Amino acid sequence: MSSPTSMPSPSPTQPAPTSFGGILRQLGPGLIITASIVGSGELIVTPKLGASFGFTLLWFIILGCVLKVFIQIELGRFTLARGVTTLETMNLVPGPRLVVSWLLWLWAIMFAATIFQIAGMVGGVASVLSIAGLDLSTNVIAVLIGIITAVLLVVGRYKLVETAATWMVVAFTLCTMVAVIALQFTPYAVTMKNITDGFSFNLPGSFTVAFAAFGIIGVGASELIYYPYWVLEKGYARHVGPADGTVAWAERARGWMRVLKADSWVSCAVYTSATLAFYVLGAAVLHAKGLDVTNADMIKTLSAMYVETFGAWSLWLFLLGAVAVLYSTIFVATASNARLMADALVVFKVKQYPAVADRQRMIRWFCVLVPAAWTLLYVIWGSPVTLVFVGAVAQGMMIPFLALAALWLNYRRSDPALRSGNLWRAGLWISAAAMTAVGLYQVVTTLVPSLK
């Protein structure tokens, strides 16, 4: 697996493809992010939301996936033009500074919370393996997962793991979409009333579950931050070249910007479809049966979505798919976070790397320390759903600030050759306003009851 923060060596600039087929062949960053998106948000939080509120938040799920794309593209636009990482971009945002921008300190808090989220996914994998018959305690299984992950990442011999996990996730996601179709031949068939309820545009009084889902469905805050790294990794910025103000540069930049937008919207269509499939199963099956996704019975409850749709035989299909989905996310997130932490040391002025080998050595240390951290968190806390929600809520709180940063970039730092039109800016404003409104609603619904 290539690292989203290991910058490739320079290569000659090249124009973007203009044909439809050529653009499709260049898609990459968004689809890489999509491969890691189908994880705890889709498998745990989204079905829990459906179980809690039925179909009434179907509209919320769709908006939560679609509106973030405007922020994703705006962050990608700046990276495409300037060739800088997301952390470097965030450090440019004006306001109070203590070594670095205030936005980076908020990111640091969110980043720490995402380690809790990974710990929750480790607990999910441990629970699945325990149910599957592995005669060990979930704590011991979690420790083994941590050791195996660290070893694979340090030695770098994990291409087979990446490939196998990716294809298993794709297969499991497709099976989930087929399950939605199969629902129509069960007592849990989706009706027109369900769809109507899904677009009633109501928000629940108890908003924490919905807010957690909002934070990590589709492109979560962590994926928004990872995305520009993949834009660099896949060569978009290299193909554009340094901004020299020439007509040739402007043409290349606009061409690769079209590819970036296509990449973002295609990936959006893919992960929105997957998210909706998990939500519909939760709303149709779990809500109808009065089940809730809790720490004690998380996997058993979630498996009912398959068992009630396909039959008892599908329990093993669900368990296999759950391991693939959760572990692939654990693996990608750990590898990405190790490299992100190595880069953060430079941005926070803690460390410099005299040579590439020094940076790689630090990455290997973090490939050990990150698994140790999430293993310890699970062993101490032992509540997978709660752990996932800690990271999900933190990501939800970060997104409005990323939206404001995207607006600032668009108005103050956008290159004239890549400046967006009024229609795009309207979409960006709507996205930022929606993200901020959801964040404020979470604060109000959390604080007001506690003040009474």
Number of C-alpha atoms within 10 A of each C-alpha: 14 13 17 24 23 18 15 13 8 10 10 8 16 14 15 21 17 12 9 10 9 12 18 14 11 18 19 21 25 27 19 16 21 23 21 22 25 26 25 28 27 25 23 28 28 29 31 30 31 28 26 22 18 24 26 23 23 25 17 18 23 17 16 25 23 17 20 26 22 24 26 26 23 23 27 32 29 23 22 29 25 19 23 16 26 20 22 18 18 21 19 15 19 12 9 10 13 9 13 17 19 17 21 23 16 14 21 14 13 22 21 13 20 26 25 26 29 31 32 32 31 33 31 27 27 25 25 22 20 15 15 13 8 13 10 12 12 23 19 13 21 26 20 14 20 24 15 12 22 24 17 15 21 18 10 11 12 16 12 10 15 15 13 13 22 19 13 19 26 17 14 20 23 14 17 23 19 14 21 23 15 15 21 13 12 13 12 20 17 20 11 9 9 17 14 13 17 19 14 13 12 12 13 13 10 12 18 19 21 24 25 25 29 31 29 31 29 34 31 24 29 21 20 22 21 25 25 32 26 25 24 24 21 19 22 29 26 22 21 27 21 14 15 9 11 9 10 11 21 18 16 22 26 20 18 25 22 16 23 25 20 19 20 24 16 16 24 22 14 15 25 20 18 23 25 23 24 28 28 28 31 33 29 24 29 27 22 15 13 9 17 19 21 17 16 13 13 19 21 16 17 28 19 22 27 25 18 19 23 18 11 13 10 17 20 16 16 22 22 18 22 27 23 24 28 27 25 25 24 28 23 21 21 24 26 20 25 25 22 24 18 22 23 18 14 14 17 17 11 9 13 13 15 8 8 9 10 11 18 16 14 17 23 20 15 23 24 19 16 22 29 17 15 26 29 18 21 24 16 10 15 20 19 26 24 17 25 28 27 19 25 32 25 24 27 25 24 24 25 24 19 23 25 20 21 27 22 15 20 20 12 9 14 18 19 9 17 18 15 15 8 9 9 12 16 11 15 24 18 14 24 24 15 18 26 20 13 21 21 14 17 22 14 13 15 15 11 9 9 8 6 5
